[in-house]
């Protein structure tokens, strides 16, 4: 029981240690994961803020240029001015715009009136088919308009977007359009200088869900309408924010920071791949997981070793206790084992109010047997008698022990005098029936004498009087000629006086 408790306690301690290691490791990884996520959010927000600032600045410059053209055409008879003065009036403000491709002024039919930019527009250029022209022609209330991406007729089919405003006559009728283009390749160059990882993306959406440009640039995605996607709807409904979602464009899960540009119908997003964000964390988690597994394995291993050692020591102690309580020759409990068994059953008889009987068995004329046949043969006889004793007591609590020399003792719990006498007689007859020749005995065979005593012990009594009664009965049996049984009924009424009532048969 003690060993079982020790093993359970050791398992509990080992379990607590292992669970503590796991809990600490899991908590550390969880906190580190939160820190990694928050750092990714901060990083994407910082990148987003920087890009939004640059993009807004250039849009403002382009819009100022558009407004400048509109003011210039209203202030003087524009067509009568010299071409160089017309150019300066129209395009001086656009010179500092980073992303400006071309700045065009077209008439009500879409024909080119004036232009500025790194590439000279052909004089026969007509943009009547462009959405930025159609929207202003059909609506007089549209202010600044951001067009869908188109392939430039000036820059060899490069993708661009147009920022346009309507030109109106004094009576409000349609006069034309002034438009500044922004090449997507120039915008992508700004994005390319940023470190977003291999799966990081930057997207510029129009407020209706049209994808204007994307980094890395993908011509097949540009100008696609993603307005019906819940992912994009979330972008379009808020002013700014951060969330994680699976992209409807390429199916990659990303943490997305978005911001609606002030005064412009544009939404800019910076998206970092969740897999890339946690790549370093996963490596760290793997290392920490291996260390945790090693520590837990060590705890389990040490626990197993401790338990093995505990079992080994327990077995050794049990063996030593058994050896200390077992007679080497007969295999029965020795005098110490007998004493422990007798005292245990004495206490149990007091609690239960039951009878306890004791037999003392002595081999008759055994010294003569040893002298005649030798000690080796005498040892064999003792072992045979021990086996016979053990075979004649069948209940689990009955105990046969070697009391010393050729004397044995048998403890019979819950057995009255009559029952003890029957068992004693069976033992005597069984040993006689062995037929072991003993020429030094009057019976010519090995025989035993048995003293029988029985008592119902009372609380506070001492069992020594029962042993004395059994011992006295044994001597009486030997005095009566041996190979017989004598009995004593020992009833302790006054323990100090040890009153015994002896009955001899």
C-alpha positions in Angstrom: 0.0 0.0 0.0 2.8 2.3 0.9 4.6 1.5 -2.4 1.4 2.1 -4.3 0.9 5.5 -2.6 4.6 6.4 -3.4 4.1 5.5 -7.0 0.9 7.5 -7.2 2.5 10.5 -5.5 5.5 10.3 -7.8 3.2 10.1 -10.9 1.3 13.1 -9.6 4.4 15.1 -9.0 5.8 14.1 -12.4 2.5 15.0 -14.1 2.5 18.4 -12.4 6.1 19.1 -13.5 5.4 18.0 -17.1 2.1 20.0 -17.2 3.9 23.0 -15.8 6.6 22.7 -18.5 3.9 22.4 -21.1 1.9 25.3 -19.7 5.0 27.6 -19.5 6.0 26.7 -23.1 2.5 27.2 -24.4 2.1 30.5 -22.6 5.5 31.7 -23.9 4.6 30.7 -27.5 1.2 32.3 -27.2 2.6 35.6 -25.9 5.3 35.5 -28.6 2.7 34.8 -31.2 0.6 37.8 -30.0 3.7 40.0 -30.1 4.5 38.8 -33.7 1.0 39.5 -34.8 1.0 43.0 -33.2 4.4 43.7 -34.7 3.0 42.7 -38.1 0.0 45.0 -37.6 2.3 47.9 -36.7 4.6 47.2 -39.6 1.8 47.0 -42.2 0.2 50.2 -40.7 3.5 52.1 -41.0 4.0 51.0 -44.6 0.4 51.9 -45.4 0.8 55.3 -43.8 3.9 56.1 -45.8 2.5 55.0 -49.1 -0.8 56.7 -48.5 1.0 60.0 -47.7 3.1 59.8 -50.9 0.2 58.8 -53.1 -2.1 61.5 -51.6 0.6 64.1 -52.1 0.9 63.3 -55.8 -2.9 63.1 -56.3 -3.1 66.6 -54.7 -0.4 67.9 -57.1 -2.2 66.4 -60.1 -5.5 67.7 -58.9 -4.0 71.2 -58.5 -2.7 70.9 -62.0 -6.1 70.1 -63.3 -7.6 73.0 -61.4 -4.9 75.2 -62.7 -5.7 74.3 -66.3 -9.4 75.1 -65.7 -8.6 78.5 -64.1 -6.1 79.4 -66.9 -8.7 78.7 -69.6 -11.3 80.8 -67.9 -9.1 83.9 -67.1 -7.9 84.9 -70.6 -8.5 84.2 -74.2 -6.4 81.1 -74.0 -6.2 80.3 -77.7 -4.6 83.7 -78.5 -1.6 83.2 -76.2 1.7 82.1 -77.5 2.3 78.3 -77.2 5.1 78.6 -74.6 2.9 80.8 -72.4 0.0 78.4 -72.8 2.2 75.6 -71.7 3.4 77.4 -68.6 -0.1 78.4 -67.6 -1.4 74.9 -68.0 1.4 72.7 -66.7 3.8 74.4 -64.4 2.0 73.0 -61.3 2.3 69.4 -62.6 6.1 69.5 -62.8 6.7 68.2 -59.3 4.2 65.3 -59.5 6.1 62.0 -59.1 3.6 59.8 -60.8 2.5 62.0 -63.6 2.5 60.4 -67.1 0.7 62.8 -69.4 -1.5 65.8 -68.8 -4.1 66.3 -71.5 -6.7 68.9 -72.4 -9.3 67.6 -74.8 -12.3 69.2 -76.4 -16.0 68.2 -76.4 -15.3 65.7 -79.1 -12.4 64.0 -77.3 -9.8 65.6 -79.6 -6.5 66.8 -78.2 -6.1 70.5 -77.5 -3.0 70.5 -75.4 -0.7 68.1 -73.5 2.3 67.9 -71.3 4.5 65.0 -70.2 7.6 63.0 -71.0 6.1 61.7 -74.2 4.5 64.0 -76.8 1.0 63.0 -77.6 0.1 62.6 -81.3 -2.0 65.5 -82.6 -4.7 63.3 -83.8 -5.2 61.7 -80.4 -8.9 61.1 -79.5 -10.0 59.9 -76.1 -13.8 59.9 -76.6 -13.8 56.2 -75.9 -12.3 56.5 -72.4 -14.5 56.2 -69.3 -13.0 59.5 -67.9 -14.3 61.3 -70.9 -17.7 59.7 -71.1 -18.4 60.2 -67.4 -17.9 64.0 -67.6 -19.7 64.3 -70.9 -22.8 62.6 -69.5 -22.7 64.2 -66.0 -22.1 67.8 -65.1 -22.0 67.2 -61.4 -19.0 64.8 -61.3 -16.0 66.5 -59.6 -12.7 64.7 -59.5 -12.9 61.3 -61.3 -10.5 58.4 -61.1 -10.7 56.2 -64.1 -10.4 52.5 -64.6 -7.0 51.3 -65.7 -6.4 51.7 -69.4 -3.7 51.0 -71.9 -2.1 54.2 -72.8 -2.2 55.4 -76.4 0.8 57.6 -75.7 3.1 55.3 -73.7 3.1 52.2 -75.9 0.2 50.4 -74.2 1.4 50.9 -70.7 -1.3 50.6 -68.1 -2.3 53.9 -66.5 -5.2 55.4 -64.6 -6.6 58.9 -65.3 -7.4 61.7 -62.8 -9.9 64.0 -64.6 -12.1 67.0 -64.2 -14.8 68.4 -66.5 -14.3 71.6 -68.5 -17.6 73.6 -69.0 -18.6 76.6 -71.0 -19.9 79.7 -69.2 -23.4 78.4 -69.8 -22.6 75.1 -68.2 -22.4 73.0 -71.4 -19.7 70.5 -72.0 -16.5 71.9 -73.2 -14.1 69.0 -72.7 -11.9 67.3 -70.1 -8.6 67.9 -68.5 -6.9 64.6 -67.4 -3.7 63.7 -65.8 -2.5 60.1 -66.1 -0.6 58.1 -63.6 1.4 55.1 -65.1 0.9 52.0 -63.0 4.5 51.1 -63.6 5.6 54.3 -61.8 3.3 53.5 -58.9 4.6 49.9 -58.8 8.1 51.2 -58.6 7.2 53.0 -55.4 5.8 49.7 -54.0 8.7 47.7 -55.2 11.1 49.5 -52.9 9.2 48.2 -49.9 10.0 44.9 -48.1 6.8 43.0 -47.8 8.0 39.4 -48.2 7.4 37.1 -51.2 3.7 36.9 -50.6 3.1 40.5 -49.4 0.9 42.6 -51.6 -0.2 46.2 -52.0 -3.6 46.9 -53.6 -5.2 50.1 -54.7 -9.0 49.8 -55.1 -11.5 52.3 -56.4 -14.3 52.9 -54.0 -16.6 50.7 -56.1 -14.3 47.7 -55.8 -12.4 48.1 -59.1 -8.8 47.0 -58.6 -6.6 49.8 -60.1 -3.2 48.3 -59.4 -1.5 45.6 -57.4 2.0 44.8 -56.3 3.4 42.5 -57.4 1.9 43.7 -60.7 -0.5 41.3 -62.4 -2.1 42.5 -65.6 -4.7 39.8 -65.4 -6.1 41.2 -62.1 -5.9 44.8 -63.0 -9.3 46.4 -63.8 -11.2 43.5 -62.3 -14.3 44.2 -60.2 -14.1 42.7 -56.7 -16.9 44.8 -55.3 -19.0 41.7 -54.6 -16.4 40.0 -52.5 -17.1 40.1 -48.7 -13.3 40.6 -48.3 -13.4 43.8 -50.4 -16.7 44.9 -49.0 -15.1 45.1 -45.6 -12.4 47.4 -47.1 -14.9 49.6 -48.8 -17.2 50.1 -45.8 -14.7 51.4 -43.3 -12.3 54.3 -43.2 -9.3 52.4 -42.0 -8.5 49.2 -40.1 -6.7 45.9 -39.9 -8.0 42.4 -40.2 -7.0 39.0 -41.5 -8.7 37.3 -44.4 -8.2 35.0 -47.3 -7.6 37.1 -50.5 -10.2 36.6 -53.2 -7.5 37.3 -55.7 -5.0 34.6 -55.0 -6.4 32.7 -52.0 -3.6 33.5 -49.6 -4.4 34.3 -46.0 -3.0 37.7 -45.1 -3.2 40.4 -42.4 -4.6 43.4 -44.2 -4.3 47.1 -43.2 -6.4 49.4 -45.2 -7.1 53.1 -45.4 -9.4 55.2 -47.5 -7.5 58.2 -49.0 -8.8 61.6 -47.9 -10.9 63.4 -50.5 -10.3 60.6 -53.1 -12.5 57.6 -54.0 -9.6 55.2 -53.4 -8.8 52.5 -50.8 -5.2 51.5 -50.3 -4.3 48.2 -48.7 -1.0 46.6 -47.4 -1.3 42.9 -46.9 1.3 40.7 -45.3 1.2 36.9 -45.6 0.3 35.2 -42.4 2.5 32.2 -43.2 5.5 34.6 -43.7 4.6 36.6 -40.6 4.8 33.4 -38.5 7.6 31.7 -40.3 10.2 32.8 -37.7 7.7 32.1 -34.9 7.1 28.6 -36.2 10.8 27.9 -36.2 11.0 29.2 -32.7 7.9 27.1 -31.7 9.5 24.0 -33.3 12.7 24.5 -31.3 10.8 25.3 -28.1 8.5 22.4 -28.8 11.5 20.0 -29.2 13.0 21.3 -25.9 9.7 21.0 -24.2 9.3 17.4 -25.5 12.8 16.6 -24.4 12.2 18.0 -20.9 8.9 16.2 -20.6 10.5 13.0 -21.9 13.2 13.5 -19.3 10.6 13.9 -16.6 8.8 10.8 -17.7 12.1 8.9 -18.1 13.3 10.0 -14.6 9.9 9.1 -13.2 10.1 5.7 -14.8 13.6 5.2 -13.4 12.5 6.4 -10.0 9.5 4.0 -10.1 11.7 1.2 -11.3 14.2 1.9 -8.5 11.3 2.2 -6.0 9.9 -1.1 -7.2 13.3 -2.7 -7.0 13.9 -1.4 -3.5 10.4 -2.4 -2.5 10.9 -5.9 -3.8 14.3 -6.0 -2.1 12.8 -4.8 1.2 9.9 -7.3 0.8 12.4 -10.0 0.1 14.4 -9.0 3.2 11.3 -8.9 5.3 10.3 -12.3 4.0 13.8 -13.6 4.6 13.8 -12.1 8.1 10.4 -13.8 8.8 11.0 -17.0 6.9 12.8 -20.1 8.1 15.4 -21.1 5.4 15.1 -24.8 6.1 11.4 -25.3 6.1 10.1 -22.4 4.1 7.6 -21.6 6.9 7.5 -18.3 8.8 10.2 -18.3 11.5 9.8 -17.4 15.2 9.6 -13.7 14.3 7.0 -14.4 11.6 5.0 -16.5 14.0 5.1 -13.8 16.7 3.8 -11.1 14.3 1.1 -13.4 12.9 0.0 -14.4 16.5 -0.1 -10.8 17.7 -2.1 -9.7 14.6 -4.6 -12.4 15.1 -4.8 -11.8 18.9 -5.8 -8.2 18.2 -8.3 -9.3 15.6 -9.9 -11.8 18.0 -10.3 -9.1 20.6 -12.1 -6.8 18.1 -14.2 -9.6 16.7 -14.9 -11.3 20.0 -13.9 -14.6 18.4 -11.9 -17.6 19.6 -8.2 -18.1 18.8 -6.4 -21.4 19.0 -2.7 -22.3 19.1 -1.0 -25.6 18.4 2.6 -26.4 19.4 3.9 -29.3 17.5 7.2 -31.1 18.5 8.9 -34.0 16.6 9.3 -36.9 19.0 12.8 -38.2 19.8 14.3 -36.0 17.0 17.7 -35.7 18.6 17.9 -39.5 18.5 16.9 -39.4 14.8 19.7 -36.9 14.0 22.2 -39.0 15.9 21.2 -42.1 14.1 20.5 -40.9 10.5 22.5 -37.6 10.4 21.6 -34.0 10.3 21.0 -34.0 6.5 18.3 -36.6 6.9 16.9 -34.7 9.9 16.6 -31.6 7.8 14.7 -33.5 5.1 12.3 -34.8 7.8 11.7 -31.3 9.1 11.0 -30.0 5.6 8.5 -32.9 5.1 6.8 -32.2 8.4 6.6 -28.5 7.5 4.9 -29.4 4.2 2.5 -31.7 6.0 1.6 -28.9 8.5 1.0 -26.4 5.7 -1.2 -28.9 3.8 -3.5 -29.5 6.7 -4.3 -25.8 7.4 -6.5 -24.7 4.5 -7.9 -21.2 5.5 -6.0 -18.1 4.3 -5.4 -16.7 7.7 -4.2 -20.0 9.3 -0.4 -19.9 9.8 2.1 -22.7 10.4 5.6 -21.6 11.6 8.8 -23.1 12.7 9.1 -22.1 16.3 12.7 -23.4 16.7 14.6 -26.7 16.3 12.1 -29.5 15.8 9.2 -27.5 17.2 6.5 -25.9 15.1 3.5 -23.6 15.9 0.1 -23.3 14.2 -2.1 -20.3 14.6 -5.8 -20.9 14.0 -8.0 -17.8 14.0 -11.7 -18.1 14.7 -11.3 -21.7 15.9 -12.5 -23.0 19.2 -11.0 -25.8 21.2 -13.0 -28.6 19.5 -12.0 -27.4 16.0 -8.3 -27.0 17.0 -8.3 -30.6 18.4 -9.6 -31.9 15.1 -7.0 -30.1 13.1 -4.3 -31.2 15.5 -5.4 -34.8 15.2 -5.4 -34.6 11.4 -1.8 -33.3 11.6 -0.7 -36.0 13.9 -2.2 -38.8 11.8 -0.8 -37.2 8.5 2.7 -37.2 9.9 2.4 -40.7 11.2 1.1 -41.7 7.8 4.3 -40.5 6.2 5.9 -43.7 7.4 9.3 -42.2 8.0 11.4 -44.9 9.7 12.8 -44.0 13.1 14.3 -46.9 14.8 15.1 -44.8 17.9 11.3 -44.3 18.5 9.2 -46.9 20.4 6.7 -46.5 17.4 9.5 -47.2 14.9 8.2 -44.2 12.9 8.6 -40.4 13.1 5.8 -39.0 15.3 4.8 -35.7 16.8 3.3 -34.5 20.1 0.9 -31.6 20.0 -0.2 -29.2 22.6 -3.5 -27.5 21.9 -4.9 -24.3 23.6 -7.8 -22.1 22.8 -9.1 -18.8 24.2 -11.5 -15.9 23.7 -9.3 -12.9 24.5 -10.7 -9.8 26.1 -9.7 -6.2 25.6 -6.5 -5.3 27.4 -5.4 -8.9 27.7 -2.0 -10.3 26.7 -1.6 -13.3 24.4 1.4 -14.8 26.3 -0.9 -16.8 28.5 -2.3 -18.6 25.5 1.2 -19.5 24.4 2.0 -20.7 27.9 -1.1 -22.8 27.9 -0.3 -24.4 24.6 3.3 -25.0 25.7 2.1 -26.6 28.9 -0.2 -28.8 26.9 2.7 -29.9 24.7 4.8 -30.9 27.7 1.9 -32.8 29.1 1.6 -34.7 25.7 5.2 -35.6 25.7 5.0 -36.7 29.4 2.0 -38.9 28.4 4.2 -41.0 26.1 4.3 -38.7 23.0 2.5 -39.3 19.6 -0.5 -37.7 21.2 -2.5 -34.5 21.8 -3.1 -32.6 25.0 -5.5 -29.6 25.2 -6.0 -26.4 27.3 -8.9 -24.1 27.3 -7.5 -20.7 28.3 -10.1 -18.1 29.3 -8.6 -14.8 30.5 -10.9 -13.3 33.2 -8.3 -11.4 35.0 -5.3 -10.7 32.8 -2.7 -10.1 35.5 -3.7 -13.5 37.2 -3.8 -15.3 33.8 -6.4 -17.8 34.9 -6.3 -21.0 32.9 -8.7 -23.9 32.9 -6.9 -27.0 31.7 -8.6 -29.9 30.3 -6.4 -33.0 29.6 -7.4 -35.8 27.5 
